[in-house]
Amino acid sequence: MQPKSVYLAGPFFSEGQNHRVNTVKSLLENNQTINSEAIFLPGKDEYTAAEVGSFEWQIATFNADIRQIDQADLVVAILDYELEEDKHVPDSGTIWECGYAHGQHKPVILIRFDKNEKQAINLMLAGSYTAMFNGETDIANLATYDFYNLQNKYVPLDVV
C-alpha cells in the first residue's frame, strides 16, 4: 500500500502556532503510513511571485491551497489558534479547509493541543472528522495511527 499524502492545515502566524505545526509534522514524518515527502504546509509553501497580500498573491495562494487539498489523500488540521492568549476558537481558514476537504470526501483528522481537553467543539467540525487527537498525550499517537485504515477515533465532547 502507498503511504498517504497530507495537507497539514493550521495557523502559522506565531511562534507557538509554528511550534504546534512542526510538532505534528514531525509525528507524521515518523508514521510508516504517511509519505514524509508529501506533507504540504500552506505557511511554508507560499506563493512568492507577488507581494504578500496583493490581489495576485491572494488568488494564487487560494488556488494553490485548493489544488493541494485536492491532491492530498487527507487533511490533518490543528485547531488551536490563539492558545497562548487563552482563546479556544479555531482559525477560520483552518475551519474552511476542513469543510472543503470533507466536501471533497477527504478524511479530516483534527488535532487540538488545548490543555482544556473537555472544551466544546463546533457541531460542524464534530460531524466532519474521521479521527481526533485531543491533548498532548493523545497527539503523540499520531506517530502510530494507521492512516491506511483510518479507523474512526472519536472524542466525547459537548458541541456548540
C-alpha positions as CSV (number, residue, x, y, z in Angstrom):
1,M,0.0,0.0,0.0
2,Q,1.2,3.5,-0.9
3,P,1.9,5.9,2.1
4,K,-0.6,8.7,2.3
5,S,-0.1,12.3,1.4
6,V,-1.2,15.1,3.8
7,Y,-2.4,18.6,3.7
8,L,-1.4,20.0,7.1
9,A,-3.8,22.8,7.9
10,G,-3.4,25.1,10.8
11,P,-2.4,28.6,11.7
12,F,1.3,29.5,11.3
13,F,1.4,33.2,12.3
14,S,3.2,33.0,15.7
15,E,6.0,31.1,17.3
16,G,3.5,28.9,19.3
17,Q,1.5,28.1,16.2
18,N,4.6,27.2,14.2
19,H,5.8,25.0,17.1
20,R,2.5,23.1,17.0
21,V,2.7,22.7,13.2
22,N,6.3,21.4,13.5
23,T,5.4,19.0,16.3
24,V,2.5,17.5,14.2
25,K,4.7,17.4,11.1
26,S,7.4,15.5,12.9
27,L,4.9,13.0,14.3
28,L,3.5,12.4,10.8
29,E,7.0,12.1,9.3
30,N,7.7,9.2,11.8
31,N,4.4,7.4,10.8
32,Q,5.0,4.5,8.5
33,T,1.7,5.0,6.7
34,I,2.5,8.7,5.8
35,N,4.7,9.7,2.9
36,S,7.0,12.1,4.8
37,E,8.0,13.8,1.5
38,A,4.3,14.5,0.7
39,I,3.2,16.7,3.7
40,F,2.1,20.1,2.4
41,L,2.4,23.1,4.7
42,P,0.4,26.1,3.4
43,G,2.5,28.5,5.5
44,K,5.8,27.1,4.2
45,D,5.0,26.6,0.6
46,E,3.6,30.1,-0.2
47,Y,3.3,31.8,-3.5
48,T,6.2,34.2,-3.8
49,A,5.8,35.7,-7.3
50,A,3.8,38.6,-6.0
51,E,3.7,40.9,-2.9
52,V,2.1,39.2,0.1
53,G,-1.5,40.5,0.4
54,S,-1.8,41.7,-3.2
55,F,-4.7,40.6,-5.3
56,E,-2.4,38.3,-7.4
57,W,-1.0,36.7,-4.2
58,Q,-4.5,36.2,-2.7
59,I,-5.8,34.4,-5.8
60,A,-2.6,32.4,-6.4
61,T,-2.4,31.3,-2.7
62,F,-6.1,30.3,-2.5
63,N,-5.9,28.3,-5.8
64,A,-2.6,26.6,-4.8
65,D,-4.1,25.6,-1.4
66,I,-7.2,24.2,-3.1
67,R,-5.1,22.2,-5.5
68,Q,-3.0,20.8,-2.7
69,I,-6.1,19.7,-0.7
70,D,-7.5,18.1,-3.9
71,Q,-4.2,16.2,-4.4
72,A,-3.8,15.1,-0.8
73,D,-5.1,11.8,0.5
74,L,-6.3,13.5,3.7
75,V,-6.2,16.7,5.7
76,V,-4.7,16.9,9.2
77,A,-6.0,20.1,10.9
78,I,-4.6,21.8,14.0
79,L,-7.5,23.6,15.7
80,D,-5.5,25.7,18.2
81,Y,-5.3,29.3,17.1
82,E,-4.7,31.8,19.8
83,L,-4.0,29.3,22.5
84,E,-1.3,31.5,24.1
85,E,-4.0,34.1,24.7
86,D,-6.2,31.5,26.3
87,K,-8.7,31.7,23.4
88,H,-10.2,28.4,22.3
89,V,-11.7,29.2,18.9
90,P,-10.0,27.6,15.8
91,D,-8.6,29.6,13.0
92,S,-11.3,30.4,10.4
93,G,-9.0,29.4,7.5
94,T,-8.4,26.0,9.0
95,I,-12.1,25.5,9.6
96,W,-12.8,26.4,6.0
97,E,-10.1,23.9,4.8
98,C,-11.7,21.2,6.9
99,G,-15.1,21.9,5.4
100,Y,-13.8,21.9,1.9
101,A,-11.9,18.6,2.4
102,H,-15.0,17.0,3.9
103,G,-17.0,18.2,0.9
104,Q,-14.4,16.5,-1.4
105,H,-14.8,13.3,0.6
106,K,-11.3,13.5,2.1
107,P,-10.7,12.2,5.6
108,V,-10.2,15.0,8.1
109,I,-8.1,14.4,11.2
110,L,-8.4,17.0,14.0
111,I,-5.6,18.0,16.4
112,R,-6.1,20.0,19.5
113,F,-3.3,20.8,21.9
114,D,-5.6,22.7,24.3
115,K,-5.0,21.6,27.9
116,N,-8.7,22.0,28.4
117,E,-9.4,18.6,26.8
118,K,-13.1,18.9,27.6
119,Q,-13.5,22.2,25.6
120,A,-16.6,22.0,23.4
121,I,-16.2,21.8,19.7
122,N,-18.4,23.2,16.9
123,L,-21.0,20.8,15.7
124,M,-19.9,21.0,12.0
125,L,-16.3,20.1,13.0
126,A,-17.5,17.4,15.3
127,G,-19.6,15.9,12.5
128,S,-17.0,16.0,9.8
129,Y,-13.9,14.4,11.3
130,T,-12.6,10.8,10.9
131,A,-10.3,10.9,14.0
132,M,-9.5,13.5,16.6
133,F,-6.3,13.6,18.7
134,N,-7.1,15.7,21.8
135,G,-4.4,16.9,24.2
136,E,-0.7,16.5,24.1
137,T,-0.6,12.9,25.3
138,D,-3.1,11.8,22.7
139,I,-1.3,13.8,19.9
140,A,1.7,11.6,20.4
141,N,-0.4,8.7,19.0
142,L,-0.2,10.4,15.5
143,A,3.1,8.6,15.1
144,T,1.4,5.2,15.2
145,Y,-2.1,5.8,13.9
146,D,-2.9,3.7,10.9
147,F,-3.7,6.1,8.1
148,Y,-4.3,3.2,5.7
149,N,-7.3,2.0,7.6
150,L,-8.4,5.4,9.1
151,Q,-10.3,3.9,12.0
152,N,-12.7,6.3,13.5
153,K,-11.4,7.8,16.7
154,Y,-14.0,10.0,18.4
155,V,-13.6,12.2,21.5
156,P,-16.8,12.7,23.5
157,L,-17.2,16.4,23.7
158,D,-20.0,18.9,24.0
159,V,-20.9,20.6,20.8
160,V,-21.8,24.3,20.2
